[in-house]
Amino acid sequence: MRKLVSLLTFITVLSLAAFLPAKEAKASHAAGAELIYVHIADSTYQFFFKFYRDCTGISEPGSATLCAYNTCTNQSFNVTMNKWQGTLPPDNRPNGSSVSAGCSQYSNKCDNLSSSVPGYREWWYMCIATLPLKCNYWKFAVWENARNNQNNIQPGNLYVETIFNSSQTWENSSPYYSVKPIPYVCLNQPYTYNNGAIDADGDSLWSQMTAPLAGSSCVGAPVPATIITLTPPINFNTNPLQTNNTFVLNGANGQMSFTATQQGASTLTLKTREFRKINNVVHELGSIMRDIQVQVLPCSSIPPTLDTVSINDSGAFLNNKVYGCVGQTLEFCFTVTSTDTGAILIAEDNLITAIPGATMTYSNLKTDSVRGCFKWTPTINDIGPKSFLVMIKDSTCKPPGIMLQYARTVDLEIWGPVQASPDTSICIGEP
């Protein structure tokens, strides 16, 4: 039931698509992208190419091309992806809407090219494809000419791919990212960001950094984008943009932490792999990747902090993780605070997709100290690690006019009927 609710929550933003004529792009405008799929029935899938266009470049393409290739027969086929005619999650905006910086009193370059705030539009393209055979390596790819200018890599084709191992099952939808891939960051200030990777099937996920790719074929291997020579040098694990090697990624929950030291745009590429236990054997079912464009601006903001402050008797908080038990209501509260007494904090979360059935209640919104209280009764199907995101926005909207958003990950571990922590027994019925 949990799997069904999560999948239906994602699909509710989808409706039948109509098609528009194709138009080829020939100039730099590609800022970010990802490619995902949703299982429809049997071996038929709905594919979505999410494209983020730099508003200083030319218009978005009228269509995209999905290339599918498998290594079992070394055959490939192409499918045209037309513009999606549904609305975009999470707030049902029209396709092609601006990815807002959040401060309505300030314009971005999508509104006014003379604005100092970069602007992007989000475009979705869709197609339906049926796979002719099971194979342990299906590759689906989309590429677009060309990337916009940035600090860490040279312009060239933008390329994203999705890998699917269908040898074990047809019944799989890819993971997807629930947070927009265009973070605005203050120069020389600590920042945390999370793409909010979610799997509707409840599969385990692991995220890792990888090199941005360039390519124009799904049969041949793509090539890494050309790195621009900088000091310290670009390293896609520890210094994917200029951070003086402060960049850290938590692969288990996808949390990125860094302090950006160079103004301007840079591209990060994240790969998220999915795993499922089938007949007591763990199989890697595939992966997705996302190009993220980080915009570093001269601005000032004090990052808020999140602290767990209370938890009921059915759980425990150890080593930055909340532990709970099947069948017992897990309740805990936390505070989000800023040392800036003028801060206007807003907190949101992705519980509806990350942990269906859980609830969150916020109080003291739009102050410098927000309190959130979580409540959930996990079932036997929820045993194992869980996590959700708390997205914190400081809406004071100081110049240059961006609403800074910070991501905080809350990690949970759900135990079966009997479990002891290193120094605490928390589950009913322990001998």
C-alpha positions as CSV (number, residue, x, y, z in Angstrom):
1,M,0.0,0.0,0.0
2,R,2.9,2.4,0.9
3,K,4.5,1.8,-2.5
4,L,1.2,2.4,-4.3
5,V,0.5,5.6,-2.4
6,S,4.0,6.9,-3.1
7,L,3.7,6.1,-6.8
8,L,0.3,7.6,-7.2
9,T,1.4,10.8,-5.4
10,F,4.0,11.2,-8.1
11,I,1.8,10.3,-11.0
12,T,-1.0,12.6,-10.0
13,V,0.8,15.4,-11.7
14,L,0.8,13.5,-14.9
15,S,-2.0,13.5,-17.5
16,L,-2.4,12.6,-21.2
17,A,0.0,14.6,-23.4
18,A,-0.6,16.3,-26.7
19,F,2.2,16.9,-29.2
20,L,3.8,20.1,-30.5
21,P,6.0,20.5,-33.6
22,A,9.8,20.0,-33.2
23,K,12.3,22.8,-33.2
24,E,16.1,22.2,-33.0
25,A,18.3,24.2,-30.7
26,K,21.6,25.5,-31.9
27,A,23.0,27.8,-29.2
28,S,24.0,27.7,-25.5
29,H,21.0,27.5,-23.2
30,A,21.2,24.0,-21.5
31,A,21.7,24.5,-17.7
32,G,20.5,21.2,-16.2
33,A,18.5,18.1,-17.0
34,E,17.5,14.6,-15.9
35,L,15.7,11.6,-17.4
36,I,13.3,9.3,-15.5
37,Y,10.7,6.7,-16.3
38,V,7.4,5.5,-14.8
39,H,6.2,1.9,-15.2
40,I,2.8,1.7,-16.9
41,A,2.2,-2.0,-17.5
42,D,4.2,-5.1,-18.6
43,S,7.2,-3.8,-20.5
44,T,5.8,-0.3,-21.3
45,Y,7.1,2.8,-19.6
46,Q,6.5,6.6,-19.7
47,F,9.7,8.6,-20.0
48,F,10.2,12.2,-18.8
49,F,13.1,14.4,-19.9
50,K,13.3,17.4,-17.5
51,F,15.2,20.3,-19.1
52,Y,16.3,23.5,-17.4
53,R,16.9,26.4,-19.9
54,D,19.0,29.4,-19.2
55,C,16.8,32.4,-20.0
56,T,19.8,34.3,-21.5
57,G,20.1,31.6,-24.2
58,I,17.9,30.7,-27.2
59,S,14.5,29.1,-26.9
60,E,13.9,25.6,-25.6
61,P,13.8,22.7,-28.2
62,G,10.4,21.9,-29.6
63,S,11.1,18.2,-28.9
64,A,13.8,15.8,-27.7
65,T,14.9,12.4,-28.8
66,L,15.0,9.4,-26.4
67,C,17.6,6.8,-27.5
68,A,17.2,3.3,-26.1
69,Y,20.0,0.7,-26.3
70,N,20.5,-2.7,-24.8
71,T,23.7,-4.8,-24.6
72,C,21.9,-8.1,-24.9
73,T,21.2,-7.7,-28.6
74,N,23.3,-4.5,-29.2
75,Q,20.2,-3.0,-30.8
76,S,18.9,0.6,-30.3
77,F,15.8,2.6,-31.2
78,N,14.7,6.2,-30.9
79,V,11.4,7.7,-29.8
80,T,10.4,11.4,-30.1
81,M,9.7,13.1,-26.9
82,N,7.2,16.0,-27.2
83,K,6.5,18.8,-24.8
84,W,4.5,17.7,-21.8
85,Q,1.0,19.2,-21.8
86,G,0.3,18.6,-18.1
87,T,1.3,20.8,-15.2
88,L,4.6,20.6,-13.2
89,P,4.9,19.5,-9.5
90,P,4.7,20.4,-6.8
91,D,2.4,23.4,-7.4
92,N,0.8,22.6,-10.8
93,R,2.6,25.3,-12.7
94,P,2.4,25.3,-16.5
95,N,5.1,23.6,-18.4
96,G,7.9,26.1,-19.2
97,S,7.4,28.1,-16.0
98,S,10.3,30.0,-14.5
99,V,12.1,28.4,-11.6
100,S,11.6,31.2,-9.2
101,A,14.3,32.6,-7.0
102,G,11.5,33.1,-4.5
103,C,11.4,36.9,-4.0
104,S,8.5,38.3,-6.0
105,Q,9.7,41.9,-5.5
106,Y,12.9,41.1,-7.5
107,S,13.0,40.1,-11.1
108,N,15.3,37.5,-12.6
109,K,16.6,37.2,-16.2
110,C,13.5,35.3,-17.3
111,D,11.5,38.4,-16.4
112,N,14.0,41.1,-17.3
113,L,17.4,40.4,-19.1
114,S,18.9,43.4,-17.2
115,S,18.3,41.7,-13.8
116,S,21.4,40.6,-11.9
117,V,19.6,37.4,-10.8
118,P,20.0,34.4,-13.2
119,G,16.8,32.9,-14.4
120,Y,15.8,29.4,-15.7
121,R,12.7,27.8,-17.2
122,E,11.7,24.2,-16.5
123,W,10.5,22.2,-19.5
124,W,9.3,18.6,-19.5
125,Y,9.3,16.3,-22.5
126,M,7.4,12.9,-22.6
127,C,7.2,9.7,-24.6
128,I,5.9,6.2,-24.1
129,A,8.1,3.2,-25.1
130,T,7.8,-0.5,-24.9
131,L,10.9,-2.6,-24.4
132,P,11.1,-5.7,-26.7
133,L,13.1,-7.9,-24.3
134,K,14.4,-8.3,-20.8
135,C,18.1,-7.3,-20.4
136,N,20.4,-6.6,-17.5
137,Y,21.6,-3.4,-19.2
138,W,19.2,-1.0,-20.9
139,K,20.5,2.5,-21.4
140,F,18.2,5.4,-22.2
141,A,19.8,8.7,-23.1
142,V,18.9,12.3,-24.2
143,W,21.4,15.0,-25.3
144,E,20.9,18.6,-26.2
145,N,23.1,21.2,-27.8
146,A,24.5,23.1,-26.0
147,R,25.5,23.9,-22.4
148,N,25.5,27.5,-21.2
149,N,28.7,29.2,-20.0
150,Q,30.0,28.2,-16.6
151,N,33.1,28.1,-14.4
152,N,34.1,24.5,-14.1
153,I,33.5,22.9,-17.5
154,Q,33.7,23.9,-21.2
155,P,30.5,24.4,-23.2
156,G,29.4,21.4,-25.3
157,N,26.5,19.0,-25.5
158,L,24.5,18.3,-22.4
159,Y,24.0,14.5,-22.0
160,V,21.9,12.6,-19.4
161,E,21.2,8.9,-19.2
162,T,19.2,6.4,-17.2
163,I,20.2,2.7,-16.7
164,F,17.7,-0.1,-16.2
165,N,18.3,-3.8,-15.3
166,S,15.1,-5.4,-16.4
167,S,16.4,-9.0,-16.1
168,Q,14.8,-9.5,-12.7
169,T,11.5,-7.6,-13.2
170,W,9.6,-5.3,-15.5
171,E,7.9,-3.7,-12.5
172,N,10.1,-0.8,-11.7
173,S,9.9,2.9,-11.9
174,S,13.1,4.9,-11.7
175,P,13.9,7.1,-8.7
176,Y,13.3,10.8,-9.2
177,Y,14.4,14.0,-7.6
178,S,11.9,16.1,-5.7
179,V,13.9,19.3,-5.3
180,K,14.7,21.7,-8.3
181,P,18.3,21.5,-9.6
182,I,19.0,25.2,-9.6
183,P,20.3,26.2,-6.1
184,Y,21.3,29.8,-5.5
185,V,24.3,30.0,-3.1
186,C,26.0,32.8,-1.3
187,L,29.7,33.3,-2.0
188,N,32.0,32.2,0.9
189,Q,29.2,31.0,3.1
190,P,28.5,27.3,4.2
191,Y,25.6,25.8,2.3
192,T,23.7,22.5,2.3
193,Y,21.7,21.1,-0.5
194,N,19.8,18.0,-1.2
195,N,18.1,16.9,-4.5
196,G,15.5,14.9,-2.6
197,A,15.9,11.5,-4.3
198,I,12.8,9.3,-3.8
199,D,11.9,5.9,-5.1
200,A,8.2,5.2,-5.5
201,D,8.8,1.4,-5.2
202,G,10.6,1.7,-1.9
203,D,14.0,0.6,-3.3
204,S,17.2,1.5,-1.5
205,L,19.1,4.4,-3.0
206,W,22.7,5.5,-3.0
207,S,24.0,8.7,-4.5
208,Q,27.5,9.6,-5.8
209,M,29.1,12.4,-7.7
210,T,30.2,11.8,-11.3
211,A,31.6,13.9,-14.1
212,P,29.2,15.8,-16.3
213,L,28.9,14.1,-19.6
214,A,28.9,15.1,-23.3
215,G,27.7,12.8,-26.1
216,S,25.5,12.5,-29.2
217,S,24.9,8.7,-29.3
218,C,23.3,6.2,-27.0
219,V,25.2,3.3,-28.6
220,G,28.7,4.7,-28.0
221,A,29.9,5.7,-24.6
222,P,29.5,9.4,-23.7
223,V,32.7,11.3,-22.8
224,P,33.3,13.5,-19.7
225,A,32.8,17.2,-20.3
226,T,36.1,19.1,-20.7
227,I,37.3,20.5,-17.3
228,I,38.4,24.1,-17.1
229,T,41.8,24.5,-15.4
230,L,41.4,26.1,-12.0
231,T,43.3,26.3,-8.7
232,P,42.6,24.2,-6.7
233,P,41.8,21.8,-9.6
234,I,38.3,20.5,-10.2
235,N,37.7,17.1,-8.6
236,F,34.2,15.9,-8.9
237,N,34.2,14.2,-5.5
238,T,35.8,16.8,-3.3
239,N,35.9,20.0,-5.4
240,P,33.3,19.8,-8.2
241,L,33.1,23.6,-8.2
242,Q,35.4,26.0,-6.5
243,T,35.0,25.2,-2.8
244,N,38.6,24.9,-1.6
245,N,37.9,21.1,-1.3
246,T,35.2,21.6,1.3
247,F,32.6,19.6,-0.7
248,V,31.2,16.6,1.0
249,L,28.4,14.3,-0.2
250,N,26.6,11.8,2.1
251,G,25.8,9.0,-0.3
252,A,23.1,7.4,2.0
253,N,20.9,10.5,2.1
254,G,22.2,12.6,-0.7
255,Q,23.1,15.6,1.4
256,M,25.7,18.0,-0.1
257,S,27.7,20.4,2.0
258,F,30.2,23.0,0.8
259,T,31.4,26.6,0.9
260,A,31.5,28.1,-2.6
261,T,34.5,30.4,-3.3
262,Q,34.0,31.5,-6.9
263,Q,31.1,33.6,-8.2
264,G,29.1,32.4,-11.1
265,A,27.6,29.2,-12.5
266,S,29.0,25.7,-12.1
267,T,27.6,22.3,-13.0
268,L,27.5,19.3,-10.7
269,T,26.4,15.9,-11.8
270,L,24.8,13.4,-9.4
271,K,24.2,9.7,-10.0
272,T,21.6,7.9,-7.9
273,R,21.6,4.1,-7.9
274,E,18.7,1.9,-6.8
275,F,18.8,-1.6,-5.2
276,R,16.1,-4.1,-4.4
277,K,16.2,-7.5,-2.6
278,I,14.5,-10.1,-4.8
279,N,14.4,-13.7,-3.5
280,N,16.8,-12.7,-0.7
281,V,19.4,-11.5,-3.2
282,V,20.2,-7.7,-3.6
283,H,20.1,-6.6,-7.2
284,E,21.1,-3.2,-8.6
285,L,18.1,-2.3,-10.8
286,G,19.7,0.8,-12.4
287,S,20.5,4.4,-11.9
288,I,19.5,8.0,-12.9
289,M,21.7,11.1,-13.2
290,R,21.1,14.8,-12.9
291,D,22.9,17.8,-14.1
292,I,22.6,20.6,-11.4
293,Q,23.6,24.2,-12.0
294,V,24.8,26.0,-8.9
295,Q,24.6,29.8,-9.1
296,V,27.0,31.5,-6.7
297,L,26.1,35.1,-6.0
298,P,27.5,37.9,-3.7
299,C,25.0,37.8,-0.9
300,S,24.8,37.4,2.8
301,S,22.8,35.0,4.9
302,I,23.2,33.1,8.1
303,P,22.5,29.4,7.6
304,P,19.8,28.1,10.0
305,T,20.4,25.1,12.2
306,L,18.1,22.1,12.9
307,D,18.2,20.4,16.3
308,T,16.2,17.4,17.6
309,V,14.8,18.6,20.9
310,S,12.4,15.9,22.1
311,I,11.3,12.4,21.4
312,N,8.7,10.2,23.0
313,D,9.3,6.9,24.8
314,S,8.7,4.8,21.6
315,G,11.9,6.0,20.0
316,A,15.5,7.1,20.5
317,F,17.9,9.6,19.0
318,L,21.4,8.3,18.6
319,N,24.3,9.4,16.4
320,N,22.1,11.9,14.5
321,K,19.5,9.2,13.6
322,V,16.0,8.7,15.0
323,Y,15.2,5.1,15.8
324,G,11.6,3.7,16.0
325,C,9.7,0.4,16.2
326,V,7.1,-1.3,14.0
327,G,3.6,-0.8,15.4
328,Q,4.6,2.0,17.8
329,T,3.8,5.6,17.1
330,L,7.0,7.6,16.7
331,E,6.8,11.2,17.7
332,F,9.6,13.8,17.9
333,C,10.0,17.5,17.6
334,F,12.8,19.7,16.4
335,T,13.6,23.4,16.0
336,V,15.0,25.3,13.1
337,T,16.7,28.5,14.3
338,S,18.7,31.4,13.0
339,T,21.0,33.6,15.0
340,D,19.7,36.5,12.8
341,T,16.8,37.8,14.8
342,G,15.4,39.4,11.6
343,A,15.2,36.1,9.8
344,I,11.8,35.0,8.4
345,L,12.0,31.2,8.3
346,I,9.6,29.0,6.4
347,A,9.8,25.2,6.7
348,E,8.5,22.6,4.3
349,D,9.1,18.9,3.8
350,N,8.7,16.0,1.4
351,L,6.9,13.6,3.7
352,I,4.0,13.0,1.4
353,T,6.3,11.1,-1.0
354,A,9.2,10.2,1.3
355,I,7.2,8.7,4.2
356,P,3.5,8.4,3.2
357,G,1.2,8.4,6.2
358,A,3.5,10.5,8.4
359,T,2.4,14.0,9.5
360,M,4.3,17.1,10.3
361,T,3.0,20.1,12.2
362,Y,4.9,23.4,12.1
363,S,4.5,26.4,14.5
364,N,6.1,29.8,14.8
365,L,6.5,30.0,11.0
366,K,7.9,33.3,9.6
367,T,10.0,33.9,12.7
368,D,13.7,33.2,13.5
369,S,12.8,30.0,15.3
370,V,10.4,27.4,13.8
371,R,9.3,24.2,15.5
372,G,8.3,21.1,13.7
373,C,6.6,18.0,15.2
374,F,6.7,14.6,13.4
375,K,4.2,11.7,14.0
376,W,4.1,8.3,12.3
377,T,3.2,4.7,13.0
378,P,5.5,2.4,10.9
379,T,4.3,-1.0,9.7
380,I,6.1,-4.2,9.1
381,N,6.7,-3.0,5.5
382,D,8.7,0.0,6.8
383,I,11.5,-1.9,8.5
384,G,14.9,-0.4,7.6
385,P,16.3,3.0,6.9
386,K,14.1,6.0,6.0
387,S,14.8,9.7,5.6
388,F,12.9,12.8,4.7
389,L,13.9,16.4,3.9
390,V,13.1,19.6,5.7
391,M,13.5,22.5,3.3
392,I,14.1,25.8,5.1
393,K,13.7,29.1,3.3
394,D,14.9,32.5,4.7
395,S,12.3,34.8,3.1
396,T,13.8,38.1,4.3
397,C,14.7,38.6,0.6
398,K,17.8,40.7,1.1
399,P,19.6,41.9,-2.1
400,P,20.2,40.7,-4.8
401,G,16.7,39.2,-4.3
402,I,16.9,35.5,-3.8
403,M,15.1,33.4,-1.2
404,L,17.9,31.2,0.1
405,Q,16.8,27.5,0.6
406,Y,18.7,25.1,2.8
407,A,18.0,21.4,3.0
408,R,18.3,19.3,6.2
409,T,18.0,15.6,6.1
410,V,16.3,13.7,9.0
411,D,17.4,10.0,9.0
412,L,15.3,7.3,10.6
413,E,15.8,3.6,11.3
414,I,12.8,1.4,11.9
415,W,13.4,-1.8,13.8
416,G,11.3,-4.9,14.1
417,P,9.4,-5.9,17.3
418,V,12.6,-6.5,19.3
419,Q,15.7,-4.3,19.1
420,A,18.1,-2.7,21.5
421,S,20.3,0.3,20.8
422,P,23.9,0.4,22.2
423,D,22.6,1.5,25.6
424,T,18.8,1.7,25.3
425,S,16.0,-0.9,24.9
426,I,13.3,0.8,22.9
427,C,11.0,-1.9,21.5
428,I,8.1,-3.6,23.3
429,G,8.5,-7.3,24.1
430,E,12.3,-7.4,24.3
431,P,13.5,-10.4,26.5
